[in-house]
Amino acid sequence: MRIIATIFFLQITSVWFAAGAAAQSAVAERISGVSVASHPDKGVVLLAVRWDRRWNCSGFENAQLRAIGFDKLPSAKTGDDANADVLLDDAPLIATKPAFDNYAFMVEPGDYALSRLEIKVAKSKSEVGFFKIPRSRFLKDGQSLGGSFTVAAGEVVYLGHFYLDCTLQPILWRYYAEGRDGFNAYLASLKRSHPALETEKVVFRLFQTKEFGNDYKLP
């Protein structure tokens, strides 16, 4: 399950610093008070991310997820520096909280693939670096190597909860709201942060991956 990710990290480990707010694009935009019913030609993807440091993570003092990005397929982007179509990169530099932040993006319908991943690691206060996995490692000949999701026009789709796993090394992991009770609790928290969303219409369709998560179907 971890072969691709292990190659990524062994080959691309480097010290690299950056920070910024999640970008908007012609393909996706964050939504808050906008009613999705007024945009029937779009889809909505929902996910949650934990940005706090995970301590004692696979030999590191701590590790922190810093950015996740997805490209709409087929992706016309060829360079590793171009922003992803759906980009989350607003992890706090200093103060963090041990909780998931909810996100909602309105997107063009279609298939999307993981195209960017950055994880900060620290062996000590003076030894800090980043694992930065570029687009060229996630997309090959138009095919996704890291995982993908699909959303249709008019759909509201839950992709999962994203955080780190430290079993072998610091790595992205897609978790999920487990069982009906867990899913309903997530929807209730989502409704508080995005009251315009019709949460009763949310489809449980996880980000599909063989590298960064296990398959799960809501019973």
Protein Blocks (a to p, Z undefined) as FASTA:
>chain_A
ZZmmmmmmmmmgccddddddddddfkbccdfkbcfklmmmbccddddddfbdcehiehia
bdcdfbdcddddddfbfbfkbccfbdcfkbcfklccdddddddddddedddddfbdcddd
dfbfklccdddddfklmpgghiafkbccdddehiacdfbjcdddfkloccddddddehjk
lmmmmmmmmmmmmmmbcfklpccdddddfkloccdddZZ
